[in-house]
Amino acid sequence: MTVILNTWVFEALVQQGTSQVALTQHAADLGADGIEVRREYFTDIPQETAAIGKLARQLGLIVNYSVPDEVFTPNGALNPLLPTYFAEGQAMGIAKIKFNTGHFDRFTGDLASELAQLPLDQIEMNVENDQTPVSGTIPAIQRFLAAAHQATSAKIGYVYDLGNWAFTHGDATAAAQALAADTHYIHLKNTSDDHGTLATTADLDTGIYDWRALLKVLPAAVPFALEYPMATDAEITQQLQLLRAEVGD
């Protein structure tokens, strides 16, 4: 199995000023197979993306890219910043780039020609269920993926984010069943519910979801990412071991 550490895992270090370049080495030292870099954590994008790409190649580390933006703008146009994001990803040698769907419901253009502008032969594009009613529902994701698969032969897939289903009041099990065939990547985190106040927990076994049961519905031969803040290296190591023990090598 392939286990990635999303850099949100290292939130405390990021807040202290640790760069994602240093976190790339840190992820390797902890035994992860790769790192998922978050765009919002950069302070100098050209310098850091180049450095991450060089270091990851030296370490043999997978790099994925999480971009907190939408594929389609509020007026339904393809986001004009997408080529910039892909170029940043190319500098890092990424395998996958992840966005939110956005307002595909308002798109009226030629999807095949729009997607042809992107280097989808080099980088796999995925969309995730986020915490909004626009991009965080099963129908919204299905509509886009169905249209994308008809428009291009490039691999475009879905990131199943377990914890986010709580925030949209979606059914995590129904989503796993409905979207399993398109799931190319799985973000694991659990969510606590304190009388309606939702929060991401620091432990897969703490929260409202039975993640082990959900993994039985989802595909096993895809990369997994741990995506929740943890306080210490010991906690990260324990959670890596917990996941690997459940899914197996």
Secondary structure, DSSP 8 states (H G I E B T S, - for coil): --EEEEGGGGHHHHHTT--HHHHHHHHHHTT-SEEEEEGGG-SSHHHHHHHHHHHHHHHT-EEEEEEEEEEE-TTS-B-TTHHHHHHHHHHHT-SEEEEEEESGGG--S-HHHHHTTS-TTTSEEEEE--SSTTTSSHHHHHHHHHHHHHH-SS-EEEEEETTHHHHTT--HHHHHHHHGGGEEEEEE--EEEETTEEEE-SSTTSSS--HHHHHTTS-SSS-EEE-S--SSHHHHHHHHHHHHHHH--
